[in-house]
Amino acid sequence: MTSLIDVIFLLLLFFMLSSTFTRFGEIELKAGSGASGNPVTPVYLRLQGDRIVLNGRELTLETLPEALAGQAEAGADTILLSLDDRTVSQRFVDVYAALRAMPGFAVTVLR
């Protein structure tokens, strides 16, 4: 008959070897700061559940880069990103990754 400590050791060994130790993905967020010496031209982007609204105009994730390129030509350099209570975290991460890929914009997440 097998002793209890041997069974516990085998179970511990099994769970340690079968589990995965992965690092969760991280995103770097920039918090809003006080007034600086340089004037900024903001673009207001709101996530409302599955909807993306840029300055009052509804967009999709695919059309967001070309709309932001047009805003950059108009002199915009800052994106103010706002979320509502219906926005899921994966949608936020997808949109935030697309925004970070746009050159020339600083992204600030509003509370």
Backbone torsions as a table, in degrees:
resi	resn	phi	psi	omega
1	MET	NA	141.5	-177.5
2	THR	-85.7	137.6	179.9
3	SER	-74.8	159.0	-176.8
4	LEU	-64.2	-36.0	-178.7
5	ILE	-66.2	-34.6	177.6
6	ASP	-66.1	-40.7	178.3
7	VAL	-65.1	-43.7	178.5
8	ILE	-62.7	-42.0	178.8
9	PHE	-63.2	-42.1	178.6
10	LEU	-65.4	-40.5	176.9
11	LEU	-64.3	-43.6	178.1
12	LEU	-60.9	-45.0	178.8
13	LEU	-62.6	-42.5	179.2
14	PHE	-60.9	-48.0	-177.4
15	PHE	-69.9	-32.5	177.4
16	MET	-68.6	-38.8	-178.1
17	LEU	-80.0	-26.3	-178.0
18	SER	-89.4	-14.2	178.9
19	SER	-84.0	155.5	177.8
20	THR	-109.6	140.4	179.1
21	PHE	-112.2	89.7	-179.7
22	THR	-111.1	155.2	177.5
23	ARG	-92.6	133.0	178.9
24	PHE	-70.5	150.0	178.2
25	GLY	-67.0	145.1	-179.3
26	GLU	-123.8	146.0	172.0
27	ILE	-125.8	143.4	-179.1
28	GLU	-92.0	122.8	179.5
29	LEU	-105.9	142.6	177.0
30	LYS	-107.9	119.4	179.4
31	ALA	-82.2	152.6	176.7
32	GLY	-66.0	145.3	-179.7
33	SER	-124.2	177.3	-179.7
34	GLY	-68.9	-178.5	-177.4
35	ALA	-64.7	137.2	176.5
36	SER	-111.8	175.2	-178.2
37	GLY	-74.3	-22.9	-176.7
38	ASN	-94.4	130.6	176.1
39	PRO	-73.0	143.8	178.8
40	VAL	-116.0	152.3	175.2
41	THR	-113.6	102.5	-173.7
42	PRO	-86.7	157.0	170.8
43	VAL	-119.7	132.1	-177.0
44	TYR	-99.2	116.6	-179.8
45	LEU	-117.8	124.7	-177.7
46	ARG	-120.1	132.2	173.7
47	LEU	-100.7	120.0	-179.8
48	GLN	-121.8	88.2	-175.3
49	GLY	66.1	-115.5	177.3
50	ASP	-93.0	-3.3	-177.1
51	ARG	-89.8	146.2	173.2
52	ILE	-119.9	121.7	-177.8
53	VAL	-120.5	118.3	179.7
54	LEU	-110.0	111.5	-179.3
55	ASN	50.5	42.2	177.0
56	GLY	87.2	-3.1	-179.1
57	ARG	-110.1	125.7	-177.7
58	GLU	-77.4	135.2	-178.4
59	LEU	-131.1	172.4	169.3
60	THR	-109.3	170.1	179.6
61	LEU	-65.7	-29.1	-179.9
62	GLU	-74.5	-33.4	-178.8
63	THR	-91.0	-4.3	-178.4
64	LEU	-62.7	-45.6	-179.3
65	PRO	-59.4	-41.3	-178.7
66	GLU	-71.7	-31.7	176.3
67	ALA	-68.8	-37.7	178.0
68	LEU	-71.8	-30.8	175.9
69	ALA	-63.9	-39.4	176.0
70	GLY	-65.4	-36.7	176.9
71	GLN	-68.6	-35.2	178.4
72	ALA	-65.8	-37.4	177.4
73	GLU	-65.8	-28.5	178.4
74	ALA	-82.3	-2.8	175.6
75	GLY	105.3	5.6	179.4
76	ALA	-73.3	140.9	-179.8
77	ASP	-135.5	-3.5	-178.7
78	THR	-132.9	136.1	176.0
79	ILE	-109.7	121.3	174.7
80	LEU	-96.8	111.0	-174.7
81	LEU	-102.1	122.5	-178.8
82	SER	-121.2	143.3	-178.8
83	LEU	-119.6	150.4	170.9
84	ASP	-107.0	-178.8	-174.4
85	ASP	-70.8	-18.4	-177.8
86	ARG	-88.1	-8.0	-177.1
87	THR	-77.1	125.3	177.8
88	VAL	-84.7	157.3	-173.6
89	SER	-64.9	-34.6	179.7
90	GLN	-65.4	-37.0	177.1
91	ARG	-64.4	-41.7	177.3
92	PHE	-60.8	-45.0	-179.0
93	VAL	-64.3	-40.4	178.5
94	ASP	-62.2	-46.9	-179.4
95	VAL	-68.1	-41.1	-179.2
96	TYR	-64.2	-39.1	177.2
97	ALA	-65.0	-39.0	177.4
98	ALA	-66.2	-37.1	179.8
99	LEU	-69.9	-38.8	180.0
100	ARG	-67.3	-24.2	178.9
101	ALA	-77.3	-13.2	-180.0
102	MET	-81.5	120.0	179.9
103	PRO	-74.2	147.2	174.4
104	GLY	88.8	1.1	-179.7
105	PHE	-115.5	139.7	168.3
106	ALA	-102.4	127.7	-176.8
107	VAL	-102.0	125.7	176.9
108	THR	-121.0	126.4	-179.5
109	VAL	-91.6	123.2	179.2
110	LEU	-87.2	153.1	178.5
111	ARG	-82.3	NA	NA
